[in-house]
Amino acid sequence: MADPFPSRQEQTTVPSMPQRTQPDHNTSATAEVILGVDTHNDNHVAAVITALGAVAASRSFPTTMAGYHQLLAWACTFGTLRRAGVECTGSYGAALTRHLQAAGITVIEVNQPDKATHRRRGKTDTIDAQAAARAVLSGRATATAKTGDGPVEMLRMFKLAKSSASKSRTRRSTSSRPSWWPPTQRCVRRCQA
């Protein structure tokens, strides 16, 4: 009787699992990449992901104009950069946001991850930067960052000037005491001596 399973006798080879390849670090790459930035006072942590969501690289940059130039040049080496997700575009990330917008990059305001996400994934600056880029890629983050000019910014500056003048006036009026005000302890001691 013939063996109903002739393949048992033959040796079969299983192809190996595909290995993760290093990202193409070529400046002529045309694939779109997305930048994510976790902002801080002294340095910004940036992560670049591909359009498929794979992490290309991450790196830290100083919060100086030279650091912003380095960050943008570094991110562009991975492909075409059109969108960036930045945390805290109104405070720590304001200068970086202006720099990226001046370079023609669409900057998306990204909210910081909630505590439940931090518990599940951990809390590092690199993870936060990757999460910012993924929020832009998935469409969770859609708010375009403020440009810092225009009528809204002008009104904000007027409001800031008004509140500053009001505080100054209040401070000045409370610091100078009228003549009928009760004397302080120091004055009383000086008069008694």
C-alpha positions in Angstrom: 0.0 0.0 0.0 1.3 3.4 -1.0 1.9 6.1 1.7 -1.0 8.5 1.5 1.3 11.3 2.8 4.3 11.3 0.5 5.5 14.7 1.8 6.4 13.1 5.2 9.3 11.4 3.6 10.6 14.6 2.0 12.6 17.2 3.9 10.8 20.5 3.8 12.5 23.8 4.5 10.7 26.7 6.2 11.8 30.1 5.1 13.2 32.2 7.9 11.2 35.0 9.4 11.8 38.3 7.7 14.2 40.5 9.6 13.6 44.1 10.4 15.7 46.3 8.2 17.4 49.5 9.1 15.5 52.6 7.8 16.8 54.2 4.6 18.9 57.1 5.9 19.0 58.7 2.5 18.3 62.4 1.9 16.8 61.6 -1.5 14.1 59.4 0.0 10.6 60.4 -1.2 8.6 58.4 1.4 6.7 60.6 3.8 7.8 60.5 7.4 6.1 62.1 10.5 7.9 63.9 13.3 6.8 63.7 16.9 8.4 65.9 19.6 8.2 65.8 23.4 9.1 69.3 24.5 10.9 70.3 27.6 12.6 73.4 29.0 16.2 72.4 28.2 15.9 69.8 25.4 13.3 68.3 23.0 13.1 64.6 22.3 12.2 63.9 18.7 11.1 60.7 17.0 10.5 60.0 13.3 8.1 57.4 12.1 7.2 56.2 8.6 3.8 56.4 7.0 3.3 52.8 8.1 4.0 53.6 11.7 7.4 52.0 12.0 9.9 54.0 14.2 12.8 55.2 12.1 14.8 56.8 14.9 14.7 59.1 17.9 17.1 61.6 19.3 17.4 64.6 21.7 18.1 68.2 20.7 18.8 71.3 22.7 16.2 74.1 22.8 18.3 76.6 20.9 18.0 77.9 17.3 21.0 75.7 16.4 19.2 72.7 18.0 16.0 73.5 15.9 18.0 73.5 12.7 19.7 70.2 13.7 16.3 68.6 14.5 14.8 69.7 11.2 17.8 68.6 9.1 17.9 65.3 11.0 14.2 64.5 10.5 14.4 65.3 6.8 17.1 62.7 6.2 14.5 60.0 6.7 12.2 61.1 3.9 9.7 63.9 3.0 8.6 65.7 6.2 5.2 67.4 5.8 3.6 67.0 9.3 4.9 67.2 12.8 3.1 66.5 16.1 4.4 68.7 18.9 3.4 68.7 22.6 2.9 72.0 24.4 3.0 74.3 21.3 2.0 77.3 23.4 4.8 77.0 26.0 7.9 74.8 25.8 7.3 74.0 22.1 6.4 77.5 20.9 9.8 78.4 19.4 10.1 75.0 17.8 6.6 75.4 16.4 7.4 78.7 14.8 10.7 77.3 13.3 8.9 74.3 11.8 6.0 76.4 10.4 8.6 78.8 8.8 10.1 75.8 7.1 6.6 74.8 5.6 5.9 72.0 8.0 2.3 71.6 9.2 2.5 71.5 13.0 -0.2 69.6 14.9 -0.9 70.3 18.6 -0.7 67.0 20.4 -2.1 66.5 23.9 0.1 64.7 26.4 -0.8 61.1 26.9 -3.2 60.3 29.7 -2.1 58.5 32.9 -3.7 55.2 31.8 -1.5 55.2 28.6 1.6 55.9 30.7 0.8 53.0 32.9 0.4 50.6 30.0 3.3 51.8 27.9 5.7 53.4 30.4 6.8 57.0 30.6 9.9 58.0 28.8 10.5 61.1 26.6 11.1 58.8 23.6 7.8 57.0 24.0 6.0 60.3 24.3 7.7 61.6 21.1 6.7 58.4 19.3 3.1 58.7 20.6 2.9 62.3 19.3 3.9 61.2 15.9 1.5 58.3 15.9 -1.3 60.6 17.1 -0.8 62.7 13.9 -0.5 59.6 11.7 -3.8 58.1 13.1 -5.7 61.3 13.0 -6.3 61.5 16.7 -4.5 64.8 16.8 -6.0 67.3 14.4 -5.6 70.8 16.0 -3.3 72.9 14.0 -0.9 74.8 16.2 -1.3 78.5 16.7 0.8 80.6 14.3 1.6 83.4 16.9 0.5 86.2 14.6 -2.8 87.6 13.3 -5.8 89.1 15.1 -6.1 86.5 17.8 -2.4 87.0 18.9 -2.9 90.8 18.7 -5.9 90.6 21.1 -3.9 88.4 23.4 -1.1 91.0 23.5 -3.6 93.7 24.3 -5.2 91.7 27.1 -1.7 90.9 28.5 -0.8 94.6 28.5 -4.1 95.6 30.2 -3.7 93.0 32.9 -0.1 94.0 33.5 -1.0 97.7 33.8 -3.9 96.8 36.2 -1.6 94.7 38.4 1.0 97.5 38.4 -1.6 100.1 39.4 -2.9 97.9 42.2 0.6 97.3 43.5 1.4 101.0 43.4 -1.8 101.9 45.2 -1.3 99.4 48.0 2.4 100.1 48.6 2.0 103.8 49.3 0.0 104.4 52.5 -2.1 107.4 53.0 -1.2 109.8 55.9 -4.2 108.7 58.0 -3.2 105.0 57.8 -2.4 103.5 61.2 1.3 103.6 61.9 3.4 100.5 61.7 5.2 99.0 64.8 8.5 100.5 63.7 7.1 104.0 63.6 5.5 103.5 67.0 8.8 102.4 68.6 10.7 105.3 67.0 8.2 107.8 68.3 8.2 106.4 71.8 12.0 106.6 72.1 
